[in-house]
Amino acid sequence: MSSSVIINDFLNYLQYERRMSIHTIVSYQNDLQQYEEYLQENYAGTEVAAADPVMIRSWMLEMVDSSLTAKTISRKLSALRAFYRFLLKKKIVHKNPLEGISAPKLAKRLPQFVDENEMNQLFNEDLFENSFEGWRDRLIFELFYATGMRLSELTHLTFASIDLYESQIKVLGKRNKQRIIPFSPRLKQIITTYFEFFEEKYGKVNKNCCIFVDSKMNGIYPKAVYRIVRKYLDMVTTIDKRSPHVLRHTFATHLLNHGADIYAIKEILGHSSLVATQVYTHNSIEKLKNIYNQAHPRA
């Protein structure tokens, strides 16, 4: 069986059995095609099922020589590990060639977040216009900051996703896992006002319609949300990263700073493991250190 056929079978497995997102599948496809091309060019057309650890280490060295970051190399190796687990499961190979191969060590970086005073400035200084676009932009920020949802989750929200009576939002997360996030009376009022502007602009609401749409009533593109987030964060903060995901980090960090239970934050964020949530505790510890150093007489 050729490498291309095996790779296609693996991608179909990810899509239809594992139900992974299209972004993940495309990423895996690109990584595996690069790997296949490397074997073809450097090892006399060796098929992926016949590769050995020496070939994989050689591929890693070429990526290092090409100045790829440790994070990128680790991601490509992760795709390769999943691929060879699939080949073992299908009995196409009888030994995993990645055994004993470690990914390069990643430099630990704390997630960036917007300072609480800067978020208050954003919401309290009338930066959002009293128009459909202004309330749309405000609601985008309020949802990110009040719920910690992902960009893909926000762009797929429909009117049926929001229960104003129970004050909760149904979010469809990674691998089609649904979770319910509560929201405050303040956010409820903002949602209600935006819905009024939406009906005034587009007419009666269809429950299956996306909450955020483009001029053709299709779901808003992620790039458009990026531009909106960047536009307003530029007004209040100087941090390097000014993206929707930074608002997710901000949500988690501010909750921890105010004493929220880390297990509750894990559920709201939709993390499958507590390890993914614990990264935010480091930000809180850094804040405690700063407070200690500023306030303790012998610090």
C-alpha positions as CSV (number, residue, x, y, z in Angstrom):
1,M,0.0,0.0,0.0
2,S,1.5,3.4,-1.0
3,S,2.2,6.2,1.4
4,S,-0.4,8.5,-0.1
5,V,-3.2,5.9,0.3
6,I,-2.2,5.2,3.9
7,I,-2.1,8.9,4.8
8,N,-5.5,9.4,3.2
9,D,-6.9,6.5,5.2
10,F,-5.5,8.1,8.4
11,L,-7.0,11.5,7.6
12,N,-10.4,9.9,7.0
13,Y,-10.1,8.1,10.4
14,L,-9.4,11.5,12.1
15,Q,-12.4,13.1,10.4
16,Y,-15.0,10.4,10.6
17,E,-14.1,8.3,13.6
18,R,-12.2,10.7,15.8
19,R,-14.3,13.7,14.6
20,M,-11.3,16.1,14.8
21,S,-11.7,19.7,13.5
22,I,-10.9,20.4,9.9
23,H,-8.0,22.7,11.0
24,T,-6.3,19.8,12.9
25,I,-6.8,17.5,9.9
26,V,-5.3,20.0,7.5
27,S,-2.4,20.5,9.8
28,Y,-1.8,16.7,10.1
29,Q,-2.1,16.4,6.3
30,N,0.6,19.1,5.7
31,D,3.0,17.6,8.2
32,L,2.6,14.0,6.9
33,Q,3.0,15.1,3.3
34,Q,6.3,16.9,4.2
35,Y,7.4,13.8,6.0
36,E,6.5,11.6,3.0
37,E,8.4,14.0,0.6
38,Y,11.4,13.9,2.8
39,L,11.6,10.1,2.7
40,Q,11.0,10.1,-1.0
41,E,13.9,12.6,-1.7
42,N,16.4,11.4,0.9
43,Y,15.9,7.6,1.2
44,A,15.3,6.3,-2.3
45,G,11.6,6.5,-2.3
46,T,11.1,4.7,1.1
47,E,7.4,4.3,2.0
48,V,6.2,5.7,5.3
49,A,5.4,2.2,6.6
50,A,9.0,1.2,6.1
51,A,10.7,4.2,7.8
52,D,13.0,3.6,10.8
53,P,14.2,5.7,13.7
54,V,17.3,6.8,11.9
55,M,15.2,8.3,9.1
56,I,12.9,10.1,11.6
57,R,15.9,11.6,13.5
58,S,17.4,12.7,10.2
59,W,14.1,14.5,9.4
60,M,14.2,16.2,12.8
61,L,17.7,17.4,12.2
62,E,16.8,18.8,8.8
63,M,13.9,20.7,10.5
64,V,16.3,22.1,13.1
65,D,18.7,23.1,10.3
66,S,15.8,24.9,8.6
67,S,15.4,27.0,11.8
68,L,12.0,25.6,12.7
69,T,11.1,26.3,16.3
70,A,11.0,23.5,18.9
71,K,7.2,24.1,19.1
72,T,6.7,23.5,15.4
73,I,9.0,20.4,15.4
74,S,7.1,19.0,18.5
75,R,3.8,19.5,16.7
76,K,5.0,17.6,13.6
77,L,6.3,14.8,15.8
78,S,2.9,14.7,17.5
79,A,1.2,14.2,14.1
80,L,3.7,11.4,13.3
81,R,3.0,9.7,16.6
82,A,-0.7,9.7,16.0
83,F,-0.1,8.4,12.5
84,Y,2.1,5.4,13.6
85,R,-0.4,4.5,16.4
86,F,-3.0,4.3,13.6
87,L,-0.6,2.0,11.5
88,L,0.0,-0.2,14.5
89,K,-3.8,-0.5,15.1
90,K,-4.3,-1.5,11.5
91,K,-1.3,-3.9,11.6
92,I,0.3,-2.1,8.7
93,V,3.5,-1.8,10.9
94,H,4.5,-4.1,13.8
95,K,6.8,-1.6,15.6
96,N,6.5,2.1,16.2
97,P,9.7,3.8,14.8
98,L,9.2,6.7,17.2
99,E,9.9,4.7,20.3
100,G,12.8,6.3,22.1
101,I,12.6,9.5,20.1
102,S,11.9,12.6,22.2
103,A,10.6,15.9,21.1
104,P,12.8,19.0,21.6
105,K,12.3,20.7,24.9
106,L,10.0,23.7,24.7
107,A,10.8,27.0,26.4
108,K,8.1,27.6,29.0
109,R,6.2,30.8,28.3
110,L,3.4,32.1,30.4
111,P,0.2,32.9,28.5
112,Q,-0.2,36.7,28.1
113,F,-3.3,38.4,29.4
114,V,-4.8,41.9,29.5
115,D,-4.5,43.7,32.8
116,E,-7.7,44.0,34.8
117,N,-7.6,47.9,34.8
118,E,-7.1,47.8,31.0
119,M,-10.2,45.6,30.6
120,N,-12.2,48.0,32.8
121,Q,-11.0,50.9,30.7
122,L,-12.2,49.1,27.6
123,F,-15.7,48.6,28.9
124,N,-16.1,51.9,30.8
125,E,-14.9,54.6,28.5
126,D,-17.5,54.4,25.7
127,L,-15.2,53.0,23.1
128,F,-18.0,51.1,21.5
129,E,-20.5,53.1,19.3
130,N,-24.2,53.1,19.9
131,S,-24.9,51.3,16.6
132,F,-25.3,47.8,15.3
133,E,-21.5,47.4,14.7
134,G,-20.7,49.0,18.1
135,W,-22.9,46.6,20.0
136,R,-21.7,43.7,17.9
137,D,-18.1,44.5,18.8
138,R,-19.0,45.0,22.5
139,L,-20.8,41.7,22.6
140,I,-17.8,39.9,21.0
141,F,-15.6,41.3,23.7
142,E,-18.0,40.6,26.5
143,L,-18.5,37.0,25.5
144,F,-14.8,36.3,25.2
145,Y,-14.1,37.9,28.6
146,A,-17.2,36.6,30.4
147,T,-17.1,33.0,29.2
148,G,-13.5,32.3,28.0
149,M,-14.9,30.6,24.9
150,R,-12.6,29.9,21.9
151,L,-12.7,31.9,18.6
152,S,-14.2,28.9,16.7
153,E,-16.9,28.5,19.4
154,L,-17.9,32.2,19.2
155,T,-18.1,32.2,15.4
156,H,-20.5,29.2,15.4
157,L,-22.8,30.5,18.1
158,T,-26.5,30.6,16.9
159,F,-29.5,32.3,18.5
160,A,-30.6,28.9,19.7
161,S,-27.3,28.6,21.6
162,I,-28.3,31.3,24.1
163,D,-31.0,30.8,26.7
164,L,-31.9,34.2,28.1
165,Y,-34.4,32.8,30.6
166,E,-31.8,30.5,32.2
167,S,-28.9,32.9,31.5
168,Q,-26.7,30.3,29.9
169,I,-24.9,29.5,26.6
170,K,-24.5,26.2,24.9
171,V,-21.1,26.0,23.3
172,L,-19.9,23.3,20.9
173,G,-16.2,22.8,21.6
174,K,-13.4,20.6,20.4
175,R,-14.4,17.2,19.1
176,N,-18.0,18.3,19.2
177,K,-18.1,18.3,23.0
178,Q,-21.0,20.5,24.2
179,R,-20.7,22.5,27.5
180,I,-23.0,25.0,29.1
181,I,-21.6,28.3,30.4
182,P,-23.6,30.6,32.7
183,F,-23.6,34.4,32.3
184,S,-24.4,37.4,34.4
185,P,-27.4,39.8,34.3
186,R,-25.1,42.4,32.9
187,L,-24.2,40.3,29.9
188,K,-27.8,39.3,29.5
189,Q,-28.7,43.0,29.1
190,I,-25.9,43.5,26.5
191,I,-27.1,40.4,24.6
192,T,-30.7,41.6,24.6
193,T,-29.7,45.0,23.3
194,Y,-27.6,43.5,20.5
195,F,-30.5,41.2,19.5
196,E,-32.7,44.3,19.2
197,F,-30.2,45.9,16.9
198,F,-29.9,42.7,14.9
199,E,-33.7,42.4,14.3
200,E,-33.8,46.1,13.3
201,K,-31.1,45.5,10.7
202,Y,-32.0,42.0,9.4
203,G,-35.6,41.4,10.4
204,K,-37.1,38.5,12.4
205,V,-34.5,36.2,13.9
206,N,-34.1,32.6,12.7
207,K,-33.0,30.5,15.7
208,N,-30.5,28.6,13.5
209,C,-28.9,31.8,12.3
210,C,-25.4,32.7,13.5
211,I,-25.3,35.5,16.1
212,F,-22.4,37.2,14.3
213,V,-22.8,37.4,10.5
214,D,-21.3,39.1,7.5
215,S,-23.2,41.3,5.0
216,K,-24.6,38.1,3.3
217,M,-25.9,36.7,6.6
218,N,-23.2,34.0,6.7
219,G,-21.3,33.3,9.9
220,I,-18.6,35.9,10.5
221,Y,-15.1,34.9,9.4
222,P,-12.5,34.4,12.2
223,K,-10.2,37.0,10.5
224,A,-12.9,39.6,10.9
225,V,-13.1,38.8,14.7
226,Y,-9.3,39.1,14.9
227,R,-9.5,42.6,13.4
228,I,-12.2,43.7,15.8
229,V,-10.3,42.4,18.8
230,R,-7.1,43.9,17.7
231,K,-8.7,47.3,17.0
232,Y,-10.0,47.7,20.6
233,L,-7.1,46.1,22.4
234,D,-4.8,48.5,20.6
235,M,-6.6,51.3,22.4
236,V,-6.0,50.0,25.9
237,T,-3.0,47.7,26.1
238,T,0.6,47.4,24.8
239,I,1.0,43.6,25.3
240,D,2.6,41.8,22.3
241,K,-0.3,39.5,21.5
242,R,-3.7,41.1,21.0
243,S,-5.9,38.2,19.8
244,P,-9.1,36.5,20.8
245,H,-7.1,33.8,22.5
246,V,-5.5,36.4,24.8
247,L,-9.0,37.2,26.0
248,R,-9.5,33.6,26.9
249,H,-6.2,33.7,28.9
250,T,-7.4,36.9,30.5
251,F,-10.7,35.4,31.5
252,A,-9.0,32.4,33.2
253,T,-6.3,34.5,34.9
254,H,-8.6,37.1,36.3
255,L,-10.9,34.4,37.7
256,L,-8.0,32.7,39.5
257,N,-6.8,36.1,40.8
258,H,-10.2,36.5,42.4
259,G,-10.1,33.1,44.1
260,A,-12.2,31.0,41.6
261,D,-11.9,27.2,41.9
262,I,-9.5,25.9,39.3
263,Y,-11.8,22.9,38.6
264,A,-14.7,25.2,37.8
265,I,-12.5,27.2,35.5
266,K,-11.4,23.9,33.8
267,E,-15.1,23.0,33.1
268,I,-16.0,26.5,31.8
269,L,-12.9,26.5,29.4
270,G,-13.7,23.0,28.2
271,H,-10.3,21.6,29.0
272,S,-10.1,17.8,29.0
273,S,-7.2,17.8,31.5
274,L,-6.5,20.0,34.5
275,V,-2.9,20.3,33.3
276,A,-4.0,22.6,30.6
277,T,-5.8,24.9,33.1
278,Q,-2.9,24.9,35.7
279,V,-0.7,27.0,33.4
280,Y,-2.8,30.0,34.5
281,T,-1.8,29.5,38.1
282,H,1.7,30.6,37.2
283,N,0.3,34.0,36.2
284,S,-1.4,34.3,39.6
285,I,1.7,33.3,41.4
286,E,3.7,35.9,39.6
287,K,1.1,38.5,40.7
288,L,1.4,37.3,44.3
289,K,5.2,37.7,44.1
290,N,4.9,41.2,42.8
291,I,2.5,42.2,45.5
292,Y,4.8,40.5,48.1
293,N,7.9,42.4,46.8
294,Q,6.1,45.7,46.8
295,A,4.3,45.3,50.2
296,H,6.6,43.3,52.5
297,P,8.9,45.5,54.6
298,R,11.8,43.1,54.2
299,A,11.2,42.0,50.6
